Amino acid sequence: MQIAQKNFYKKLLGRAGELKAVEFLKKKGFKILKTNYKTHCGEIDVIAQDKEYLVFIEVKRRTNEDFGLPSE
């Protein structure tokens, strides 16, 4: 697989992970305010509100359990 294809595949996997995370957060009652928010320092995957708390979320998608379970 060429580098461009690998990068595209990684972005696709990352986006799918972010969509799953947003679905999960909505089911838990979070209000999603913004996704993929870009700043001069980088990007915040999800900005959500949980009652009175503003929550900044970095999503990491894994393709195996080599580094532990998602709940960890």
C-alpha positions as MATLAB code, in Angstrom:
seq = 'MQIAQKNFYKKLLGRAGELKAVEFLKKKGFKILKTNYKTHCGEIDVIAQDKEYLVFIEVKRRTNEDFGLPSE';
ca = [
       0.000    0.000    0.000;
       1.352    3.419   -0.933;
       1.839    6.230    1.594;
      -1.050    8.300    0.220;
      -3.374    5.308    0.506;
      -2.248    4.620    4.091;
      -2.842    8.244    5.077;
      -6.293    8.188    3.493;
      -7.125    4.929    5.270;
      -5.947    6.343    8.630;
      -8.074    9.475    8.168;
     -11.077    7.357    7.236;
     -10.619    5.166   10.325;
     -10.158    8.236   12.509;
     -13.314    9.867   11.172;
     -15.291    6.660   11.740;
     -14.009    6.571   15.318;
     -15.056   10.166   15.900;
     -18.554    9.470   14.559;
     -18.892    6.476   16.900;
     -17.693    8.575   19.824;
     -20.258   11.291   19.030;
     -23.024    8.658   18.845;
     -21.947    7.259   22.214;
     -21.794   10.697   23.836;
     -25.257   11.626   22.557;
     -26.701    8.407   24.000;
     -25.119    9.352   27.344;
     -26.874   12.723   27.258;
     -24.051   14.975   26.098;
     -24.898   17.919   23.859;
     -22.405   18.051   20.982;
     -21.368   21.648   20.384;
     -18.607   21.248   17.788;
     -16.571   18.550   16.046;
     -13.121   18.897   14.489;
     -12.636   22.377   15.924;
      -9.393   23.857   14.613;
      -7.259   26.274   16.642;
      -3.790   27.740   16.099;
      -2.508   24.999   18.461;
      -4.176   22.061   16.725;
      -7.560   20.394   16.571;
     -10.119   19.352   19.181;
     -12.064   16.302   18.025;
     -15.261   16.937   19.997;
     -16.488   19.767   22.189;
     -19.540   18.751   24.190;
     -21.595   19.840   27.160;
     -22.559   17.550   30.033;
     -25.027   19.518   32.141;
     -22.903   22.397   33.491;
     -19.548   21.042   32.270;
     -17.843   21.926   29.004;
     -15.925   18.850   27.831;
     -13.042   18.665   25.323;
     -12.585   15.188   23.861;
      -9.681   13.654   21.943;
     -10.741   10.504   20.119;
      -8.277    7.686   19.501;
      -9.421    4.749   17.443;
      -7.678    1.415   17.870;
      -7.689   -1.515   15.517;
      -6.566   -4.002   18.196;
      -6.237   -4.334   21.968;
      -2.412   -4.225   22.106;
      -2.532   -1.142   24.329;
      -5.530   -2.193   26.411;
      -9.285   -1.928   26.161;
     -11.089    1.319   25.215;
     -12.590    1.494   28.706;
      -9.090    1.742   30.165;
];
